[in-house]
Amino acid sequence: MVLIQEAETLEINKISKKHLDVFKVISEAADQIGQEVYVIGGYVRDYYMNRIQEQAEFDIDFVTVGSGIKLAKRVAQQLGASHISVFKQFGTAQVKTNGLVLEFVGARKESYRRDSRKPVVENGTLRDDQVRRDFTINALSWSLNKDDFGSLRDPFDGMSDLEKKLIRTPIDPEITFDDDPLRMLRAIRFATQLNFNIEDNTYDGIRKMAKRLSIVSKERIIDEINKIVLAPKPSIGFALLFKTGILKLIFPEMHNLHGVDEIDGIRHKDNFWHTLKVLDNTAKKSDDLWLRWAAIMHDIAKPPTKRFQPEAGWTFHGHDALGAKWTPKIFRRLGLPLDERMRFVKKLVRLHLRPIALVSDEVTDSAIRRLLFEAGDDIDDLMILCRADITSKNDRKVRQYLNNFDKVEQRMEEVEKKDRLRNWQPPVDGKEIMDALKINPGPVVGKIKKDIEEAILNGDIPNEHDAAFDYMIKIKDKYV
């Protein structure tokens, strides 16, 4: 077990001058008040993984044997930092300086009541503080003390776990997860982001302790889930959530996509693994969190719409409409926003089957117009999702579908050039209708606007003000 490595082996000179200068100020401040101080956690881990970029903003954690607040105040004074936040009840403080967020805490022992996330805290040693860390790779620390500046403290062999690409708890995983159940999601999140494996005992601990997540707020849970969704290959995390039993507890609708039925030798694909493939395909094309959520949700209502018809095989008619209907209540339960981001996901779930239906040469410009009208400025994202939804193992079939989408996009471009329907606004608004026809506000105005809209979408009139105004005069006797 590695306890201390000599400073010269750390190549401390490879740390950026900006960060090293801050570390030296903190070292001097700690020396002045007679406290030990260490850099701990993510910064040290990322240094060894070559994931630190000099220009990036960083949160850097420091643990001191003594008062974290006292040290933070001294550091802020010496750095000339104007912003310091003190959290007395937790014994922590935060200093912001030159694009860095410096977090200070006194070394402590910490445990949690079984029914609460509020810790019971006592003063402790550096090792006490490292013991309470979530994973060995996050317990790595560097001394910033004068006598051994830059030396590594690694009491749980985290360096070996970094080399092996392992997520492992410093102590018995059941104790670690019992104290703070969110660490189970963090294990899965780190495994996803870093493409690490979860060590066997730690993995078994997650499976045993999964129900303990019931005491964790949905806000903290969805924060970890979103970090998984935003990972380079989010399927890693969702597969782990499924296999450990966590997905069934927090997102049963997604868990219920799993499974394959067979009748008369005819099977349907497993919609859970298909969804993960669609999610990964989407992730290759876009970093947008909500487009990735649309990929997660696009087939969410397939289980209740599944039917077997002897002449057609397995069908899922209406899963697009039902999935759109489910979207707000699922977002509400998970703690996701209910604003335009939810409405974007809902729209893409509702429309995700439409482009493939436009492949036929017989499809009219009117059908293309309607899709452009309904999708608006989200049409490009819809097409990314539709292409991602092609997951056949048959390369010839995949190429055929993608070529068909190319044709659809070409036709959409031609119609859009002519009719300008993306992010469409009525060429004749309600006020002009009321003034021209001398009518009061009411449902008749909406009916006239709808009639004009249908005429434009059907291609009966161009999407222009004068044509729409003339059409309004022509049909006015139906309503006035």
N, C-alpha and C positions, 0 to 999 in steps of 0.2 A: 504494500500500500504506500503510495507516494504522499508524503506529508509536506515537504518543502523542496522546491527546486532553487538552485542558485540563480541570482538575478541575471548574471551574464548569459544564461541559457535562454532567457526569454526574449532576447533581442529587443529590449525596450526601446532602442533607438528607431525601431520600425513604426512606433506609434507616431502619429502626426504631431508636429510641434504645437499646434493649437491645443490638443488634448494633454500632451505632456506638460505644457506650461501650467494648465489648470491643476494637474496632479501634483506638481511641485508646490503650488500655492496651498493646496489642501494639506500636503505633508507639513509645510511650515506652520500652518494654523493649528494642526493637531499637536505638533511639538510644543507650541507656545502654551497650550492649555493642558499639556500632559496627558493626552489620550492617544491610544492606538487607532489607526484608521486603515481601512482596506477597500479597494475596488472589488465588487462582488457581482456575480450573476451574468447577465446577458452580454455586457461589454467584453468581459474576459472570454466568455464562450465564443463570441463572434470574432474576436481577435485571432484565436487559434484556427477558426474556420475561414479566415480571410474574407469576412463579410463586412468589414468596417470600411466605409468610404469617407475620406477626409471631409468632403463638402456636405455630407449628410448631417441632419440634425439628430441628436442622440439624447436618450434618457440614460444616465449613468448612475448606478446605485453604489452607495458607500455605506459601510457599516463601521461603527466606531465603538470601542469599549469605553462606555461613558455616555454622556448626553449628546444625542444626534442634533438636537436643537441648538445647543451651545456651540457645537462645532460649525453648524451651518451659518449661524450668525457671524462667527469670526471669519469664515470663508467669504461670505457676502461682503463683509467690510473690506477685506483685503483685495477682492476682485472689483470692488466698486460696483457691485451688482445692485440694481435698483429694485429688483423684484425678489422677495423672499416670502414664502408661505409657511406658516407654522401650524402644526396639528398636534396640540398639546396632549389630547386624549390618547394619541397613538405614539407619542414620543418621536414624531418624524418632522422633517422640514424639507422644503424644496427651494432651490436657488436657480434662477434662470440667468444665463450669461452667454452672450456671443453664440447663440444658436444651440446651446447645450442646456439640458434640464438635469440638474444635479440633485439626487434624492439622498438624504441623510437619515440614518436610523441608528439608534443605540443597539448594540448587540443584546439579544434577548432570548429568553426561553418563552415559548408560546404554545398554548393549547386551546382547544375550542370545546364549548359545551355541545352536547350531542344535538340539541335542538336549536342551535344558534350559530351564526357566522361571526359573532363578536368574540375576539380572542381574550384569553386570560394571559396577561403579559408580566414577566419578571425580568429584571436585569440579568445578563448572562455574559459568557465569554464568546470569542469568535467561533469556537467549535460549536457552542450551543446554537448560535445563529445559523451556522452551516447545516446542522442537523435538521433544522426546521424548514430548510429550503426544499422545493418540490422535487428536483432531480439532480443527480450528481453533476451533470454538465452545467447546472445553474448554481452549484455550490462552490465552483472555482473562484478563488480570490487572489488578488495581488496585495502585498503589503505596500503601503506608501510611507511607512515609518523610516526615519532617518537611517537606522542601522542596517536595514535589509530592504531598501526601496526596490520594488519590482519583483521580489521573490514570490513564488506561487505557493499558495496553501491549497492542497488537494487531498483532504482527509478521506474521501470516498472513491478515489481512483476515477474521477471524472474524465481525466485525460485519456485513459484507456477506453472509456465509453465513447468519447469523441472519435477516437480512431476506429472503433468497432461500429460506429453509427448506431448507438444504443440509447434509448430512453430508459432510465432506471432510477428508482427512488433511493435516497441515501440510506434509509432505514426500512423496516418492514412496511411494504406498500399499504397494507390495511390500516396501519397507524397513520401514515402520511395522508391517505385519502379520507380516513375518518375525521382527522383534524380539519381538513379543508377539501370537501368533495369536488370543488371546481378543478382541482389538480388532475382529476381523471380526464376531463376535457382538454386541459392543457397538455397532457401527455399525448393525446391523439392529435392535437393541433401542432405540437412540435414535430411529431413523427411525420405529419403531412408536409409542413413547411420545409423541413430539413431533409426529407426522404430518409428518415431513420426508422429502425425497427424498435418496437417496444419489447424490452426484456421479459422473459417468460413469467417470472414471479410478479412483475409489475402488471403485466397483461392480465394474469389470473386475479390480481387484486382488483383491477377495474371491473372485471366480470362479477366478482363477489360483492363489490361495494356500490354497484351502479345505482341502486335505489336510494342511496344516501344523497344523491343529487337533488332529492325532493326539497331539501332545506335551502337550496341555492336560488337566488332570484332569477327570474327569466331574463332580466337585463344582462346579468353577468354571463348567463348561458349563451344568449344569442350573440354576445360579443365574441365569444370563442368560436361559435359556429360560423360567423361571418368571416373570421380569419381563416377558417378551413376552406370556405367557399372561395376566398380570394387567393388560395395557394396555387402554385403552378399546375399541380395535378390534384384537384380537390377530391377525386374519387378515392384516393388513399384514405382520407379521413372518414368519408362516409361509409366505406367498407368496414373500417374499424368500429365506427359507431354502431353499425348493424351487427357485427360479429360479437361485440361485447354486451349487447342488449340495451345500450343507451338509446339508440335511435327509436326503439319501440316505446320507450318512456317519454321522450321529449317530442317526437315527430312521428306518431303512429301512422299517419296517412302515407308517409314515404316508406316506412317499414312494410306496410301492407301491399306495396307494389311487388314484393318478392313472391315468387312461386310460379309454377307452370302447371296448367291443367292439360289433360289429354282425353279426347273423345274420338273413337273410331280411328285411332292412330294419328290424329291431327293435334298438334301442340301449338301453343302460342309462345312467343318469346317471353323471357323473364323481364318484366318491365322495370324492376329495380336496377338490374345490371345494365339494361338499356339506358335508363335515365343517367346512370353514372357515366356511361360512354358519351352521351349527348352533352353532359356537363363538362367533361374533359375536352370534347371537341370545341365547345363554346369558349372554354378557357384559353385554347390555343389562338383564338381570334380576337378575344376582347378581355380587358381587365375590368370591365364594368360589373360591379356587384349585382346590380338589378337584372341585367341581361343573364347573368349566371343563375340568379334566382328563377328567372323565367324558364331556364333549362331544367331546373329542379322540379318546377311545378307543372311543366307542360303536359305530362301524362298522369298527374296526381289522381285524377278521377277515373282511371281505367278500371280498377277493381269493381266498383258498383255498376259499371256500364257493360261489363263483360257478358257476352251471350254467345252460345254456339248454335249456328244454323247449318244444317246438313249441306245446303247448296253453296254456302258462302264461307263455312268454317267459323273461326273465332272473330267476333266483331266487338267494337267498343264505341258504338254510335253515341254521339252526344257527350263524349268525355271532355271535349274542348269547352263546350258551354258550361258543363257542370264544374269543371276545374276552375273556370273563371269565376263562377259563383262561390266556390269554396275559398278563393284566394283571400278576400278580406278577413274571414273568420280565422283562417290559419295564420295570417300575418298578425292579427290581434292577439291570438293565443301565444305565439312565439315571441311577442314583443317587438315585432318589426313595424316600421312606420306605416301609417294608413293614409298618407298623402299621395302626391303625384307619383312617387316611386312604386307604391302598391298598385296604383292605377295603370302604370306602365306594364308591370308584370301581368296584371289581369288582362290587359289588352292583348299581349303577345300569347298568353295561354288560349284566349278565345280565338285568335286568328291563325294559330300555328299550322293548321291543316289547309288553310285557304290557298297558299301559293301552289301547292302540288296539284290542286284541282284545276289550275289554270294552264296546264301543260298542253292540252289538246289544241290542235289547229283550229277547231271549230269555236273555241272560246272567243266571245265577242269583246270588243273594246269596252263595252259597258261593264263587263265583269272585272276587267282590269281597273277601270275607273273606280269601281266600288271598293276594291281593295286599297287602292291608293288613297281614297277618301277616308276610309276607316282607319288605316294605319298611320296616315299623316307623316310627320317627320320621323316616325319610328319604323318606317318601312325597311331601312337598311339593317336595323337590328333584327327585325323579323326575318329577313332573309338569312342572316347569320345563324339564327336559331333553326330555321328550316334546313339549311345545309348541314348543320350539326346533327340533326335528327336522322340523317342517313347513316345507319350503323350496320348495314348488311355485311356479312363476311364474304359475299360474292362481289369481287372487284368489278366485274362487268356490270352488275346491277347498280353499284355505287356510281360508276362513271356515267351510266345512262341517266340516273336521277340528277346528278350534278349538271350534266349537259342540258337536261330539261329545265333546270333552274336558270341556267344561262339564258335560255330562250325566253323564259318568263321575264327575267330582268331586262332583256333587250326590248321586249314588248312594253314593259312598264315605262322604260325610258322614252320610248316613242310616244306613248300616250301622254306622259307627263309633260313632254316638250310642247305638245299640242294643247293640252287642256289645263295645265298648271294646277293640279288637284292636291299636291302635297301641302299639308297644313292649310287646307282650304278654308276660305272665309266667304260667306254669301255675297255675291256681287251687288245685291239689293238688300239693305238692312231693314230692320223692323220700323225704324222711324220714317224711312223713305216710303215704305209701303203705306203707313198710316197717313202720311201727308198727301201722297198721290191719290189714294182712294178715299180720303177723308173718313177714316174709321178710327175708333177708339182702341186702346190696348185690349187684348183678349185673345182667346184661342184661335180666332180667325186669322190673325197675323201669323201665328205659327204654322197654320195649315197652308197658307200661301207660300211661306218660305220653304216648307217641305215640298210643295208641288214644284217650285222652281228648282230646288235641289235635285229632285227625281228627273226632271227634264234634262238637266245638265249631265247627270250620271248616265242616263239612257242615250245621250248623244243627240237628243232632239234639238237642243240649242247649244251654242258655244258658251264657255265659262267667261262671259263678258257682261259688263254692266248694261249696255244698251240692249243686247239681245234678251237679257233677263228682265229688264224693265218692260220691253215690248211684250214678252210672254206674260208678265203679270197683268198688263192691260187686257190681253187676250182672254185670260181665264177669270178675270175679276167677277164676271156675272155669276160664276159658280158659288161665290162666297159673299158677295155684297148685294 
